[in-house]
Amino acid sequence: MNQNITNNTAGQSSCPYMTDSLGRPVADDNNSLTVGPDGPVLLQDVEMIDKMAHFDRERIPERVVHAKGAGAFGIFKPYQSMSRYTFADFLQSPEKTTKVFVRFSTVIGSKGSADTVRDPRGFAVKFYTEQGIYDIVGNDLPVFFIRDGIKFPDVIHSLKPSPDTNLRNPERFWDFVSLSPEATHMITWLYSDRGTIKNYARIDGFGVNTYIWVNKCGERFYIKYHWKTLQGLETITRQEAEYLSGSDPDIAVRTLYEDIKNGNYPRYELCVQIMNPKEALELPFDPLDDTKTWSEVDFPLIRVGLMTLNQNPSNFFAQVEQSAFCPGNIVPGVELSADKMLQGRSFSYLDTQRHRIGPNFAQLPVNRSISPVNNNQRDGSMTYLFNPEPINYSPNSLNGNRPLPAKLPSIQPDYTQGYIVRRPITNPDDFTQAGERFRSLCDEQKAHLSDNIAVELHKCRSDIIDRVLGYFAKASLEFANMVIRDIKKYHSDSC
């Protein structure tokens, strides 16, 4: 056999330019194909789908990300009707109670990793509504590292163990950050004490992405989701996190289980920020950019309802490990915005669940809709809920054209236009909110943030350090100078 075929490294070094998995040249690997710079991502973006679909299949069988986690069942009750903004059934009346399942998780580590490591925490909520499954899949931090889903495999690769040694190397992550200025805001959250926690009942949750609510009149509103813990926020220092990683690595999983077992039910308020899309044009940043937050002064939190977690799983594997979430699992009255990260996630999450637990994962009890499922899908691996009707196509005359089209409010479709391009958003503004976040911290919190960064960054190559410090300086000179001081301290200690 030809040596160039059997040796996987031979072909890679012969071509310095990027290609997709079939060897086709890729001119831009950082921007999804969208309708105009700020429009929705297109399904015809074969380069993004090739990249994401391969990434979704890199780990078998645990989740590529969010592998270590804990879950619980509970209920959600609205405080008020939200019919002014959405016709989503579960938000129409304070008399309605909706069953939920919540999965908390770390993002980067494997199933055996410690709960207290520095990491975003997944905060995923599954609503079993009478109109189907609705998932709000977010994190405990309000922003993310990147704004375009096509870069998601890259940021995760930089955080995961190196493929040659299988060891995590912070220099790989900081190298990525140093070339991704949009990550600066996320760094001010993740490397503060908000990045190290030990109790899932004492974290907030955020939808991170921007969604759309639509009411029966066809009016659309941009939405940001917030889950506010009623137990009070609790963080820990890097030093305590490192100690607990060795002495009690499952502390968050254990505490959640024991609290519910003992009747100390965690409670969280669902709040939303609401923006008229016309207001977006007047803002100094793109409100669909998930590296940004919205001002709570200009867009105050509206209290929507209360979620109470009151039931532990009966079987961890069946109900937690096999739970499957996707931001694209929406119900009538909710739409996806043109948020590039959300558009990529809506494909990737469903794709990875089909790969991880099979094409019929929605038949598993933890993922199953409480409303009837009636469509022309048939068979596939692990089918056990099946439709005996032999007419499995539409349109048909042999079965009265059933299943019939659903009757939903007649809503004017959203309008979009623009050239099909692969470009960054028009208004990135990568540093303003990072500086505001830094200045909002007290002196002790600033010191912790700077030290938590410097303890890793000082080990990196000098050009990486310089690029990262340049971003910090654009956000806040005080921020950059504090990190420089702490880097010098670590360099001095290592001499």
Secondary structure, DSSP 4 states (H G I P E B T S, - for coil): --HHHH-TTHHHHT--S-B-TTS-B-S-SSS--EESTTSPBPTT-HHHHHHHHHHHTSSSSS-SS--SEEEEEEEEEESS--TTT---GGGS-TT--EEEEEEEEESSS-TTS-TTSS--EEEEEEEEETTEEEEEEEESSS--S-SSGGGHHHHHHHHSPPTTT----HHHHHHHHHT-GGGHHHHHHHTSGGG--S-GGG--EE--S-EEEE-TT--EEEEEEEEEESS------HHHHHHHHHH-TTHHHHHHHHHHHTT---EEEEEEEEE-HHHHTTSSS-TT-TT----TTTS--EEEEEEEEEE--S-HIIIIIT----TT---TTEEE-S-HHHHHHHHHHHHHHHHHH-TTGGGSGGG--SS---SS----TT--S----S--SSS-STTTTPSPPP-----PPP-----EE----S----SHHHHHHHHTS-HHHHHHHHHHHHHHHTTS-HHHHHHHHHHHHHH-HHHHHHHHHHHHHHHHHH-
